């Protein structure tokens, strides 16, 4: 039975002059409610009007998945003419319970970009019944024929296989194989997979190959009860034949050029050790597609490595030295300092232009080098000692320091922040074990990091350090008791990207975002319920804002950066974007982070909000007015100005009056809201949400607050003393903080000028950041930075100190 839901068009007219084609919909989202699989297809009509003054043509509609199709007229729509796009959902054989399906409409409109139509709903499925065509009991286990590798090619392939075998016990793999064989059809397909799927992430067809890797593992692992079983071979042969006949393609190049060839490479490496060999009409077409569809020389960074890995495997299968040698070179090529994508001279990592990606693509880079470094170790294709030294430096001094316990800093993950589970890497035991094998000189450091991941004892053998990554507009402050980072963007760097339907609301992630972590898991998987106009550390207009363009846009700031002596530092951000101006600085000491804002103004109607933190609500929240403290609940306007607020081992101090708002309540959302490729199921989480409201159209507004992480109970806050820390200045010209105990004076000059507090006089002839360390009244160290000029970041600035 086919259902059709139709809504009448609500005529929406554009005010002002209409130019060219304009497509105006009565609605772009609909919830279909509960859908019964047994009832068959269900459709919905989206009505629109060409409200422009020229004919409108719909050139294509990409529905993202074979479970959804679209019908529309190919004829031009005249100005003022109504039209309809029918989206049809096909529930039969699907496995998802909650759907959130997006169609992208491509037209001849002069206004660039696509229009998205969304269908959501809940599906009630009919339990599937699968006859078993490939029963392994009808076959038998083969005699084991173990052979020692005769050359480097065989050695490499054997290591690739052993790596796959080590990921799961033979018993678990065989159980998975049983399930997969039960549901495989005679022609070699799985009915629960959508081979026409076009999703740019979570692309279903590649699961076909991954399932074959599981079956091939059982077939070739000598520990398996199914080793050499002819029924498994017949299933693999049929399923590979089906794949080559269908030749599925994704709209995301990554699947076509990386994911699919890599999975095929693993599969062929396994089958190379099989009791029976694949027929040439199966084997050769796969090798051909692996060869023709990607070229690592055309890519950079992690993408280059990913592509080179499957070509190297192909070369080993063919015993071709030229292919193996050239691709080993491409795999290790990114282990160098570059100005483009890859490791930067400050030891940060870029991908997709000058965009911070220590996590995400940086993680892929690290995993690939560790993996291939060990696989090729001891062969003629091994990584050089020079590259190993650089890789070790990057991994130990940058990569592992963006983790707190096993949890990654959300600032460095790019659009992957909208993927479930991305920030928690678990114990990562295989990674640390392989790092110790690859880089035995630093095995103790990797063992300490492994302990932090495994036990969540985040302070274990942790070094105190502060690093300004000036190539990436990012400062990372590590302490045994806590970590904090500040992420900005300038005209030199790209903001955090969206793309492939991911990170739809991450617009403000590069506008002074702070990551305050004591336990490490403060933000893990909070993002479906986040208020994305309240990213910690930002000062922006109220109201969530969709990312304006895919794949990152350049920042607008010309004065952002920091200075560091390796232990403490200052970060600043002279923001001028979204109709908001704000001069923001962070002063980072051993135990405290002082946060200053000045010159805050706007020319937009929305209220301007500075967010202090928005993280998981973990335990009680305490507040004090300086005389008494009390536990609070839910949302409240803080009419009486608190002196401090405490939550989850972090204290927030307020030396000046601010319009604070605190919410400690349930926030709702869904992964589909921030990532088209996930479920629309509603998620509820308790959230700690603390903000400063500067009101509408503020003029020269300011804020001061101090963060003291690592205070484990509200009683400890009472005994804490900030004596010795002084806000020296906080205005649109100079922001300065002194820490008498540490002997530090930190200053930000937004304009040339003179600072004099009676103890120290500093004259800057140009805008700059200065950190002065004194001992017994004598200047021992001066650090100066010019955030306007990356190339001469620590030169070209003069200061006079009395």
Secondary structure, DSSP 8 states (H G I E B T S, - for coil): --EEEE--------SS---S--EEES-SEEEEEEEEGGG--EEEEEEEEE-SSS-B-EEEEE-SSTTEEEE---S-B-TT-EEEEEEEE--TT---SEEEEEEEEEE--SS-S-EEEEEEEEEE--------S--GGGS-----------SHHHHHHHHHHHHHHTTS-HHHHHHHHHHHHHTB-TTS-BTTS-TT---SSS-TTHHHHHHHHHHHHHHH-TTSTTTT-HHHHHHHHHHHHHHHHH----SSHHIIIIIHHHHHHHHHHHHTTSSS---HHHHHHHHHHHHHS--GGG--HHHHHHHHHHHHHHHHHHT-HHHHHHHHHHHHHTSSB-SSSEE-TTS-EE-SSS-B-TTTHHHHHHHHHHHHHHHHTTSTT---HHHHHHHHHHHHHTGGGGEETTEE-GGGSGGGGGSTTTTB-TT-HHHHHHHHHHTGGGHHHHHHHHHHHHH--TTTT---EEEEETTTTEEEEE-SS-EEEEE--BTTSB----BTTB-TTGGGTTSSEEEEESSS-SSTT-TTT--TT--TT-EEESS----SSTT--B--BSSEEEEE-SS-EEEEEEEEETTEEEEEEEEE-SS-EEEEEEEEEESSSSEEEEEEEEEE--S-EEEE-SS-EEEE-S-EE--S--SEEEETTEEEE-SS---EEEEEEEEEE-HHHHBTTS----EEEEEEEEEEEEEET-SSEEEEEEEEE---SHHHHHH---TTEEEEEESSSEEEEEETTTTEEEEEESSSEEEE-SS-EEEESSSEEEEEEEETTEEEEEEEE-TT-STTTTSS--EEE-
